[in-house]
Amino acid sequence: PPPPVSPRCPVQPRPLPTGAGVTGWVAPWRGYRLTPADDELYQRTRVTVLQPESPGSAFIEGYSPRGFTISGSVVVGPCAVLPRAILQWNVGSWQDISFQSLALFRLLEPPVEVLVLGTGDRVERLHPAVLKQMRACGIAVEVQDTPNACATFNFLSTEGRLVAAGLIPPRGTYKEG
C-alpha cells in the first residue's frame, strides 16, 4: 500500500516502475512549481530595528551622478565619510587621489582600520606608492567602483569596524536629445 498522504504535501506519492526487481514508492516530484504549502511564498518579511548598534555612525543610503544620500543628508559631489562625520572631499576625479588628498584619513583619531575608496563608474588603479604609504600608516585601502564602495562601507560599518570612505560620484550614462 502507498504511504499515507501528509497534510503539508497533498500530492500522492507515485509507484516506482515495475520490473528489474524494483518495488516500492517514491516521494512526489515537485519540479519548479510552488504550492500553497510553501510558507515562504505567502509570508512577508519584516525587519524592525529596536536599537541601532551605532546610532551616530554614517550609513550610505544612495548615490547618483550628483552626489550621495548619507544618513538622511544629501551631499553634492565627492565626499569623505568618516565614522561620525561627512565632509566634502576636494578631488575632481580618481586621478586627483594622492598621498596629500588622503591626509585627512591619516589624521583621524582613533585611526581608521580600513579606507574604502570609490573611484566612480569603474575600478581605477591608484599609484602603488600611495597605497604603500597608506599601509605604512596602518590603514588598509580598498579601491572599488563607487556602488561597491558604498556597500562595502556600510557592511564594515555595521560590523563595528573603524572604517572611512572617500567617494567620487559615478558619472552614469546620459543621452542627449
N, C-alpha and C positions, 0 to 999 in steps of 0.2 A: 504493500500500500504506500501511497505517496506520503511524505511528511506533512504535518499539519501546516496550514497557512497562517503566517504571522499577521497580526493586525497592522503592523508597520509596513509590511510588504504584501499588498493584496494580490500580487501576481503569482499564479500557480507555478510550482516547480515543474520542469519538463523531464520526461524519462530519457535516459541515455539511449543511444541507438542500440538495437539488439544485434547480436552476432559477435563473433570473435571472443566469446566468453565474458562480455561486459554486461553487467546488470546493475541496477540502482537508479538513483535520482540525482539530478543536477540542479543546483540553485538557478533561479531565473537569470537570464542575461538581460541587463537593463539598457545597454547601449548608451547613447548620449542623452536620452530624454530624462528630464527630471520629473518626479511625480510629487503630488501634494505631501507625501511623507517626508520629503527633504526639507527639514526645518529651516535651513539657511536661506532657502528661496523665499520664504514668507515672513521672515522676521527682519526688522530693521535694526541696525547697529547704532547705538548712541554712545557718545563719549562726553562725559561731564568732568571738567577739571575742578576738583574741590579746592585744592590749594596748590598753586604753581610752585615748582621746586625753587625757582629763582625769579621772584616777581619783578626784580629790577633789570633782568638781562634782556638784551635786544633779541627780537625774532623777526626774520625777514619774511614778510607776508607775500610780496610780489615784486616784479620788476617790469620795466618797459624800456623802450629806447630813450625815454626822457629821464628815467631815474628809478627809484625804489620806494616801496612802502615797507617801513620798518616799525614794528610795534605801534601801528596806527598813524605814524607820521610819514608824510611824503617828503622824500629827499630828491632834489633835482641834481643830476649829474653824478660824477664819480664820488664815492663816499668811503670813509673809513668807519667800520662798525667795530666798536670796542666793547668790552664786556658790559659797561654801564653808560656808554655814550655813543652818539652818532655825529661824525664830523664830515665836512666837505673835504675831499682829498684833491689836492692840486696836481692832477695828472690829466692830460688830454687823451692819451691812448696808452696801450701797453708799452710802446717804445719809450715813454717817459718814466717808466718804473726803473728806479736806480737805488743805489745804497742810500743816497740822500733823501729820496722821496719815501723811503721806508723807515727813516729816522724816528718818526712818530711811534711806530710799533716797537722800536727798541727801547724807548724811554718809559714805557708803561711800568707801573709798579702796583701789584705784583706782576712780574714779567709773564707774557703770554707763552703758552707751550707751542701753539700752532697758529700760523698766519695763513689764511686761505685767500689767495688772490684770484679774482675773477677778471679775465682779460678780454671780455666782450663776447662776440659770437663764437669764437673758437679758441682752443688752447694755443697759446703762443709760447715760444721758448725764450725765457729770460736769460740774460748773460750769466754764465756759470759762476763768475766771480761774485756777483750779487748774492746768489744762493749760498755760496760758500761762506761769505761774510756773515750772512744771517744765521747759518748753522753754528758759526764760531761764537755768536752771541747767545746760543742756546735756544734758538727759535727754529722750529721745523716749518718749512714753507711748502705749501701745496698750491700748485698753479693749475687752474682749471678754467673752462669756459664759464661765463657768469651764471647761467642757470644751475650748473652743477655745483659751483662755488657757494651759491645761496643755500642749496640743500645740505651741502657738507657743513657749512657754518651752523645751520640750525641743528643738525644731528649732533655735532660735537658740543654745542652749547647746551642742549638738553641732557647730554651725558655728564654735564658738570665740568667739562674741561675748560681751561683758560684759553679761549680762542678769540682771535680778532680776524677781521676780513677787510681787504681792500678791493672794492668792487667798481668796475667800469661797466656802465650800462651796455647791453647788447644793442647793436645798430638795428637789427631786424631787416625785413625786406620791404621796400617801398615801391609802389607802382605810380608812375606819373600819368596824369591824364585827366 
